[in-house]
């Protein structure tokens, strides 16, 4: 704030030397207007001294600034345009024209001024940062954010926005590294640390998520932090801590299908099948989504663990009613084959599994097993 007032004072005092008209200016009066934020009065006062045809850059700058601060955007734009015509490629005037058009919702004009700035100064961080904010297309947004980040790797706003773009593109390592650099410059920036948690989970850095998450939760019980930390607990097989954390969310009424799903799986791993079944059903009830077949598969698996095969069969088939699932077809083949002893039905679902072209690398063992069992069951007829 002191710098602002100092620059204003210097600008006011500079009027003493800029022209013969400056003798008419009362610096104390002008300073009083500024100190009391009476910018409209300051603009009128300056305009009463300098006629509208003045070509004095400093005077026009002060008049434009006062009108801008007073919210009189058309008047401010008029002065800045005049400055730019008298002194072409004036970066300060171009930035002010950008701001005016941004406030008036004229994104096209604002962007055109920013592009002019970049042509004049290809290393202007602020221009790239502002251009990125206008872009909705990921590739264009990425282009400007990458340039801004290259110029200032520690800027938290750019690092945050750039990490979000990389995350949307599923380039998790890139997003993580961008945030890591910015965090190293500002270790107490909790917003950046919070943004890094889901990325660290994606990259399997579960212990890091737990350490950071626990630290952040001591400061603020943020829902997103609890969500990410709970996942990390699950993946390091600390199932009870996962349950404890997500139970807090449930008690607050802010659970979601994801937290309920991890609770169901955690209870299953702890062999508390009754609660696992309850939470698998809660997961299904919470939201019908693209993941619904997966949730029914989880419920069915719990029933299988409890030897409730008819319930498992019903849950698997219910899952298939929401969408095709290779995993469910395979599991139904196993269920009919090994537990229900219905070889014909087992073959049907093994065939469905193979017909749906499972991933040859990731599901290599399941593919081999399904084919072997189909051959074996055919020989027992």
Helices and strands as residue ranges (DSSP letters): H 2-18, G 20-24, H 27-35, H 39-49, H 57-69, H 73-86, H 91-103, H 107-120, H 125-134, H 138-151, H 156-168, H 172-185, H 190-202, H 206-219, H 223-235, H 239-251, H 257-269, H 273-286, H 292-305, H 309-320, H 326-334, I 335-339, H 343-355, H 364-379
